[in-house]
Amino acid sequence: RLYPSRVRLNEKFIAQSGDTEIIVYPGKDKRLALIQVFGQIRPNEKFGDCLVEAKNKIVPVLNWLTMCADESLPIIQENWVGLPSGDIHFITSKSPSDIRIDPQDFTEHHPLRDAQSLYRLGLNCNEPIYAFLSFWRAYEAIDSIQKDWIKIYRERHLENDEFSGLLKGYGQLLIPDHPAFDEYRGQKLNKAADALRDKFRNSIAHAHIQDNANLLTGSDEESHQRVRAALATLRYVVKTKLDFLNRIFWAARDLSERDSASIN
């Protein structure tokens, strides 16, 4: 949940950053509401490029406000207004559809506890850089337990063709062919995760690396957008693995109970 900002302003003020004037507005309640910057659009420049440039220009003001108030200042909506055309583009969050759950489906598969907790923390994080890190840790938690448990279940239920097919299907999971997954479409989950690790993990986890072009600190909007796009793929990898492992654990439990009942 997003709470009103603690930053209070009696009136708008103008901050100067280089040649750029950044206008900061309060709302009716005198709390921080809007940051505005003007720019000259170049021929054939896209809407997205304008937003990248504008957000890079307001970074010093966002940093200053954050340090003064010591609070997060998430951007909940981005607007682009063309002058004199009056054309308006905006980006804002969208509420997802409701999900109806069945309480009878509740169970805890203890080996998945850490990975599920890290996945939940990733969803709770509004900042893509740290959400990525949490999802990556969830992926590592899955990786640390999956081989041993799949080996145990494969040996225990070797003669059950349906269960063996389930285990085989786990290793063949693919990223869907959807634009949201960009260059990772159609790849196996582990291959996509390896590529994401090589491309982003060290750049996020460390503030000083030799390749400064890949440094990810949130100060550059273009690199920030790359992380946001990659986040969709990593989140899909982790959620899909967790869901499928949950199916495997459920199936193994049912087989064990059935075998126990037949013995008795």
Disulfide bonds with the S-S distance in Angstrom:
none
